[in-house]
Amino acid sequence: MEALKEALSRPEFYLPPAFDLCAVFFCSLTGALAALRRGYDWVGLFTLAFLTGLGGALMRDGLFLQDGPPALTRDGRYILAVLAGCVAGGWWGGWIERFPRAVAGLDAVGLGAYSVVGVSKSLAAGLSIPAAILVGVINASGGGLLRDVIVREEPLMMKPGQFYALASLLGCVLFVALARGADLPVSGAALISSGAVFVLRMLAILFNWRTGAVQQWQSTANPPNGAVPPSTQN
């Protein structure tokens, strides 16, 4: 077990920075599009793009890896990637919004890329495989979670719906299996895994593959079996 942990922490598990920056760009672009739909100004647009593009990375670096300052503060290219997403959204947002599946595709690209980025950085930092997979999912979906909270919507990943967090989980598990089990180069394993996330996410949208509720939610305004709502009980 110790030998496996040492093998997983080798520098070869670091992905090229371009992979990480592309994930930031696409996630930031989806945040910028969400800001445009709500009529935000440029400050609001940048804020939402920043949280969507780098929120998951901040959770990863600040809560789990804790390896010095977050990556975005050590490499100015991350902020530039967010700005690029803002500019792309501001210039071409109206055109992109005319194709809803294109927006979903952009989000799927970011989801897949960030999934494997989170896993690879966690493995390189010496985290166990289960922990690295967990961090990968959080890395991928954390930005969207913060975006939904800021705009006062119930977070997408919390609700039954088309595969999102599950698609990220598949990509994280597949990356570990390919990079370790099949001994593929990390870049090749990352491309295959992120591609699998993209394909699963788009198929879920195309064929409406959905998760189901564990139990149907009951509003206190309409309690089951004629029960008295808690707010009206003495």
Secondary structure, 3 states (H helix, E strand, C coil): CHHHHHHHCCHHHCCCHHHHHHHHHHHHHHHHHHHHHCCCCHHHHHHHHHHHHHHHHHHHHHHHHCCCCCHHHHCCHHHHHHHHHHHHHHHHHHHHHCCHHHHHHHHHHHHHHHHHHHHHHHHHCCCCHHHHHHHHHHHHHHHHHHHHHHCCCCCHHHCCCECCHHHHHHHHHHHHHHHHHCCCCHHHHHHHHHHHHHHHHHHHHHHCCECCCCCCCCCCCCCHHHCCCHHHCC
